[in-house]
């Protein structure tokens, strides 16, 4: 099945080579969790600060046991600092 992975800021370096801007279509097995997808792409879990599934925030404890579905969009931002 296919999902769209969107990585922002410093995480963009983990996108597959065929990514366009900050997005890539990724083929995953049924039952793949958001964390499994990020692990596969080499995104360090401690750098996946804000994770959204179809625009809805996933708490850290949901990222291991929420299976992805066809067409899902996973968007991830690293921790940010500034002022």
MMTF fields as JSON, N, C-alpha, C and O atoms, coordinates in Angstrom:
{
  "mmtfVersion": "1.0.0",
  "mmtfProducer": "UNKNOWN",
  "numBonds": 331,
  "numAtoms": 332,
  "numGroups": 83,
  "numChains": 1,
  "numModels": 1,
  "chainsPerModel": [1],
  "groupsPerChain": [83],
  "chainIdList": ["A"],
  "bondAtomList": [4, 2, 8, 6, 12, 10, 16, 14, 20, 18, 24, 22, 28, 26, 32, 30, 36, 34, 40, 38, 44, 42, 48, 46, 52, 50, 56, 54, 60, 58, 64, 62, 68, 66, 72, 70, 76, 74, 80, 78, 84, 82, 88, 86, 92, 90, 96, 94, 100, 98, 104, 102, 108, 106, 112, 110, 116, 114, 120, 118, 124, 122, 128, 126, 132, 130, 136, 134, 140, 138, 144, 142, 148, 146, 152, 150, 156, 154, 160, 158, 164, 162, 168, 166, 172, 170, 176, 174, 180, 178, 184, 182, 188, 186, 192, 190, 196, 194, 200, 198, 204, 202, 208, 206, 212, 210, 216, 214, 220, 218, 224, 222, 228, 226, 232, 230, 236, 234, 240, 238, 244, 242, 248, 246, 252, 250, 256, 254, 260, 258, 264, 262, 268, 266, 272, 270, 276, 274, 280, 278, 284, 282, 288, 286, 292, 290, 296, 294, 300, 298, 304, 302, 308, 306, 312, 310, 316, 314, 320, 318, 324, 322, 328, 326],
  "bondOrderList": [1, 1, 1, 1, 1, 1, 1, 1, 1, 1, 1, 1, 1, 1, 1, 1, 1, 1, 1, 1, 1, 1, 1, 1, 1, 1, 1, 1, 1, 1, 1, 1, 1, 1, 1, 1, 1, 1, 1, 1, 1, 1, 1, 1, 1, 1, 1, 1, 1, 1, 1, 1, 1, 1, 1, 1, 1, 1, 1, 1, 1, 1, 1, 1, 1, 1, 1, 1, 1, 1, 1, 1, 1, 1, 1, 1, 1, 1, 1, 1, 1, 1],
  "groupList": [{"groupName": "UNK", "atomNameList": ["N", "CA", "C", "O"], "elementList": ["N", "C", "C", "O"], "formalChargeList": [0, 0, 0, 0], "bondAtomList": [1, 0, 2, 1, 3, 2], "bondOrderList": [1, 1, 2], "singleLetterCode": "X", "chemCompType": "L-PEPTIDE LINKING"}],
  "groupTypeList": [0, 0, 0, 0, 0, 0, 0, 0, 0, 0, 0, 0, 0, 0, 0, 0, 0, 0, 0, 0, 0, 0, 0, 0, 0, 0, 0, 0, 0, 0, 0, 0, 0, 0, 0, 0, 0, 0, 0, 0, 0, 0, 0, 0, 0, 0, 0, 0, 0, 0, 0, 0, 0, 0, 0, 0, 0, 0, 0, 0, 0, 0, 0, 0, 0, 0, 0, 0, 0, 0, 0, 0, 0, 0, 0, 0, 0, 0, 0, 0, 0, 0, 0],
  "groupIdList": [1, 2, 3, 4, 5, 6, 7, 8, 9, 10, 11, 12, 13, 14, 15, 16, 17, 18, 19, 20, 21, 22, 23, 24, 25, 26, 27, 28, 29, 30, 31, 32, 33, 34, 35, 36, 37, 38, 39, 40, 41, 42, 43, 44, 45, 46, 47, 48, 49, 50, 51, 52, 53, 54, 55, 56, 57, 58, 59, 60, 61, 62, 63, 64, 65, 66, 67, 68, 69, 70, 71, 72, 73, 74, 75, 76, 77, 78, 79, 80, 81, 82, 83],
  "secStructList": [7, 3, 3, 3, 3, 3, 3, 7, 4, 4, 4, 4, 4, 4, 1, 7, 6, 6, 7, 5, 6, 6, 3, 3, 3, 3, 3, 7, 7, 6, 6, 7, 5, 2, 2, 2, 2, 2, 2, 2, 6, 6, 7, 7, 4, 4, 4, 7, 7, 3, 3, 3, 3, 6, 6, 3, 3, 7, 7, 4, 4, 4, 6, 6, 6, 7, 5, 7, 7, 6, 6, 7, 3, 3, 3, 3, 3, 7, 7, 7, 7, 7, 7],
  "xCoordList": [0.839, 0.0, 0.89, 2.071, 0.319, 1.087, 0.64, -0.552, 1.626, 1.389, 2.303, 3.281, 1.966, 2.827, 3.554, 2.943, 4.857, 5.695, 6.146, 6.68, 5.925, 6.354, 7.285, 6.897, 8.516, 9.502, 9.901, 10.081, 10.036, 10.3, 11.604, 12.112, 12.126, 13.33, 14.502, 14.758, 15.199, 16.409, 16.118, 17.043, 14.858, 14.517, 14.447, 14.422, 14.417, 14.271, 15.395, 15.204, 16.545, 17.676, 17.387, 18.111, 16.345, 15.992, 14.979, 14.599, 14.549, 13.594, 14.26, 15.462, 13.496, 14.037, 14.493, 14.029, 15.393, 15.932, 14.876, 15.09, 13.752, 12.725, 11.746, 10.725, 12.054, 11.181, 11.126, 12.103, 9.982, 9.795, 9.566, 8.593, 10.479, 10.475, 10.556, 11.615, 9.514, 9.55, 8.645, 8.33, 8.227, 7.256, 7.77, 8.516, 7.338, 7.642, 6.502, 5.94, 6.173, 5.23, 6.047, 7.069, 5.589, 6.338, 5.421, 4.266, 5.932, 5.183, 5.528, 6.701, 4.505, 4.693, 3.787, 2.801, 4.124, 3.288, 2.084, 2.146, 1.013, -0.16, 0.263, 1.062, -0.267, 0.05, 1.271, 1.603, 1.954, 3.126, 2.699, 1.695, 3.461, 3.169, 3.951, 4.909, 3.555, 4.334, 5.796, 6.686, 6.058, 7.444, 8.209, 9.376, 7.577, 8.254, 8.61, 9.686, 7.725, 7.995, 9.176, 10.075, 9.183, 10.278, 11.593, 12.643, 11.541, 12.747, 13.315, 14.522, 12.453, 12.866, 13.573, 14.493, 13.142, 13.742, 14.935, 15.563, 15.255, 16.41, 16.168, 17.118, 14.912, 14.591, 14.752, 14.043, 15.673, 15.831, 14.553, 13.995, 14.105, 12.84, 12.879, 11.869, 14.024, 14.107, 14.02, 13.8, 14.193, 14.07, 12.673, 12.361, 11.843, 10.463, 9.584, 8.879, 9.642, 8.972, 7.464, 6.668, 7.088, 5.682, 5.327, 5.823, 4.473, 4.077, 2.568, 1.801, 2.157, 0.738, 0.372, 1.133, -0.785, -1.352, -2.621, -3.592, -2.599, -3.739, -4.155, -5.343, -3.157, -3.408, -3.747, -4.018, -3.74, -4.076, -2.821, -2.149, -2.513, -1.331, -1.376, -2.403, -0.244, -0.096, 0.805, 1.956, 0.289, 1.099, 2.169, 1.962, 3.318, 4.396, 3.952, 4.415, 3.063, 2.621, 1.722, 1.521, 1.177, 0.344, 1.166, 0.664, 2.389, 3.203, 3.681, 4.101, 3.62, 4.027, 2.864, 3.05, 1.672, 0.557, -0.599, -1.687, -0.364, -1.395, -1.032, -0.104, -1.726, -1.368, -1.763, -2.837, -0.871, -1.156, -2.144, -2.247, -2.874, -3.834, -3.496, -2.822, -3.956, -3.733, -4.076, -5.157, -3.135, -3.374, -3.095, -3.23, -2.708, -2.391, -1.249, -0.393, -1.264, -0.175, 0.443, -0.231, 1.731, 2.477, 3.393, 4.265, 3.198, 4.005, 4.772, 4.213, 6.074, 6.94, 7.818, 8.41, 7.888, 8.76, 9.698, 9.32, 10.919, 11.847, 11.528, 10.711, 12.175, 12.007, 12.521, 13.476, 11.893, 12.328, 12.657, 12.121, 13.538, 13.907, 14.024, 14.212, 13.915, 14.061, 13.36, 12.871, 13.325, 12.671, 12.627, 12.102],
  "yCoordList": [-1.162, 0.0, 1.234, 1.159, 2.36, 3.586, 4.617, 4.807, 5.274, 6.397, 7.535, 7.322, 8.743, 9.878, 10.282, 10.467, 10.415, 10.845, 12.27, 12.569, 13.144, 14.531, 14.811, 14.693, 15.183, 15.517, 16.971, 17.448, 17.666, 19.095, 19.438, 18.682, 20.608, 21.187, 20.199, 19.658, 19.966, 19.131, 17.664, 16.907, 17.247, 15.841, 15.531, 14.363, 16.564, 16.339, 15.478, 14.832, 15.457, 14.658, 13.158, 12.371, 12.763, 11.341, 10.891, 9.72, 11.798, 11.428, 10.563, 10.69, 9.681, 8.873, 9.772, 10.906, 9.277, 10.077, 10.601, 11.635, 9.919, 10.362, 11.38, 11.688, 11.899, 12.868, 14.168, 14.572, 14.801, 16.107, 17.096, 16.998, 18.054, 19.034, 18.32, 17.786, 18.285, 17.633, 16.402, 15.927, 15.885, 14.775, 13.6, 13.755, 12.411, 11.202, 10.213, 10.062, 9.548, 8.433, 7.199, 6.913, 6.473, 5.329, 4.121, 4.21, 3.001, 1.746, 1.035, 0.849, 0.641, -0.048, -1.269, -1.359, -2.192, -3.369, -2.996, -2.057, -3.721, -3.534, -3.722, -4.605, -2.9, -3.01, -2.23, -2.22, -1.572, -0.777, 0.391, 1.051, 0.636, 1.748, 2.99, 2.883, 4.156, 5.355, 5.23, 5.636, 4.675, 4.511, 3.571, 3.82, 2.506, 1.583, 2.288, 2.06, 3.134, 3.901, 4.835, 4.898, 5.559, 6.481, 5.738, 6.194, 4.595, 3.78, 3.359, 3.429, 2.933, 2.487, 3.599, 3.338, 4.83, 5.977, 6.558, 7.503, 6.009, 6.48, 7.736, 8.419, 8.048, 9.225, 8.843, 7.962, 9.492, 9.175, 9.511, 10.597, 8.598, 8.807, 10.056, 10.748, 10.354, 11.544, 12.838, 13.91, 12.74, 13.907, 14.044, 15.064, 13.027, 13.069, 13.647, 12.918, 14.953, 15.603, 15.737, 15.368, 16.262, 16.467, 15.535, 15.702, 14.559, 13.575, 13.657, 13.485, 13.923, 14.002, 12.895, 12.584, 12.315, 11.359, 11.997, 12.199, 12.308, 12.972, 14.228, 14.516, 14.968, 16.23, 16.121, 17.138, 14.92, 14.711, 14.275, 13.322, 14.98, 14.687, 13.265, 12.811, 12.571, 11.249, 11.374, 11.794, 11.013, 10.988, 9.918, 8.949, 10.074, 9.092, 7.649, 6.756, 7.41, 6.029, 5.49, 4.278, 6.358, 5.915, 5.581, 4.931, 6.008, 5.884, 4.464, 4.151, 3.6, 2.202, 1.279, 0.246, 1.629, 0.683, 1.171, 0.598, 2.217, 2.718, 2.274, 2.832, 1.293, 0.849, 1.891, 2.491, 2.083, 2.995, 2.363, 1.141, 3.225, 2.767, 3.391, 4.419, 2.778, 3.267, 4.75, 5.172, 5.54, 6.954, 7.859, 9.078, 7.289, 8.128, 9.08, 8.795, 10.22, 11.185, 11.31, 11.664, 11.015, 11.169, 12.369, 12.376, 13.373, 14.591, 14.7, 14.502, 15.021, 15.002, 16.251, 16.647, 16.861, 18.008, 17.698, 16.986, 18.217, 18.043, 19.043, 19.945, 18.882, 19.902, 21.238, 21.281, 22.294, 23.621, 24.489, 24.301, 25.423, 26.371, 27.736, 27.864, 28.696, 30.046, 31.028, 30.691, 32.216, 33.184, 34.534, 35.484],
  "zCoordList": [0.0, 0.0, 0.0, 0.34, -0.381, -0.499, 0.532, 0.773, 1.133, 2.029, 1.584, 0.867, 2.021, 1.711, 2.983, 4.035, 2.868, 3.974, 3.698, 2.63, 4.671, 4.57, 5.742, 6.904, 5.417, 6.438, 6.27, 5.15, 7.372, 7.338, 8.041, 8.868, 7.682, 8.281, 8.177, 7.101, 9.266, 9.229, 8.929, 8.634, 8.998, 8.725, 7.232, 6.843, 6.395, 4.955, 4.381, 3.351, 5.018, 4.523, 4.569, 3.959, 5.279, 5.39, 4.329, 4.296, 3.481, 2.428, 1.377, 1.142, 0.737, -0.362, -1.514, -1.634, -2.355, -3.461, -4.43, -5.063, -4.558, -5.505, -4.91, -5.523, -3.725, -3.072, -3.864, -4.495, -3.82, -4.439, -3.313, -2.565, -3.205, -2.12, -0.78, -0.453, -0.01, 1.308, 1.378, 2.469, 0.221, 0.176, -0.638, -1.605, -0.207, -0.972, -0.81, 0.275, -1.895, -1.832, -1.466, -2.09, -0.45, 0.058, 0.064, 0.48, -0.394, -0.337, 0.963, 1.287, 1.701, 2.981, 3.04, 2.309, 3.902, 4.129, 4.989, 5.783, 4.831, 5.691, 7.137, 7.447, 8.01, 9.427, 9.861, 11.046, 8.926, 9.274, 10.161, 9.893, 11.206, 12.111, 11.684, 10.918, 12.168, 11.866, 12.289, 11.543, 13.474, 13.905, 12.981, 12.681, 12.53, 11.613, 10.309, 9.755, 9.819, 8.61, 8.822, 7.984, 9.935, 10.219, 10.431, 9.978, 11.117, 11.291, 9.943, 9.716, 9.075, 7.733, 6.962, 6.187, 7.177, 6.474, 7.225, 6.747, 8.384, 9.134, 9.949, 10.331, 10.22, 11.03, 12.503, 12.989, 13.218, 14.641, 15.412, 15.253, 16.227, 16.955, 17.819, 17.948, 18.41, 19.258, 18.447, 19.01, 17.133, 16.268, 15.655, 15.041, 15.822, 15.318, 16.43, 17.127, 16.575, 17.694, 17.475, 18.338, 16.329, 16.002, 14.849, 13.735, 15.117, 14.102, 13.917, 14.864, 12.677, 12.351, 11.371, 10.455, 11.573, 10.624, 10.08, 10.809, 8.805, 8.169, 8.927, 9.074, 9.405, 10.09, 11.561, 12.2, 12.122, 13.529, 14.279, 13.884, 15.363, 16.174, 16.72, 17.225, 16.61, 17.212, 18.432, 18.318, 19.589, 20.796, 20.636, 19.905, 21.312, 21.158, 21.359, 20.65, 22.315, 22.565, 21.453, 21.367, 20.603, 19.482, 18.242, 17.325, 18.205, 16.993, 16.726, 15.612, 17.74, 17.567, 17.262, 16.619, 17.708, 17.597, 16.722, 16.752, 15.952, 15.034, 13.626, 13.04, 13.06, 11.706, 10.664, 10.728, 9.714, 8.613, 7.651, 7.552, 6.938, 5.938, 4.594, 4.532, 3.537, 2.175, 2.093, 2.502, 1.556, 1.34, 2.525, 2.412, 3.661, 4.816, 4.486, 3.649, 5.171, 5.074, 6.464, 7.431, 6.541, 7.789, 7.621, 6.751, 8.446, 8.406, 9.719, 10.798, 9.609, 10.789, 10.827, 9.823, 12.014, 12.252, 13.391, 14.321, 13.344, 14.457, 15.57, 15.382, 16.727, 17.76, 17.221, 16.446, 17.629, 17.177, 18.394, 19.486, 18.165, 19.217, 18.579, 17.369, 19.366, 18.851, 19.745, 20.823, 19.286, 20.127, 19.476, 20.058]
}
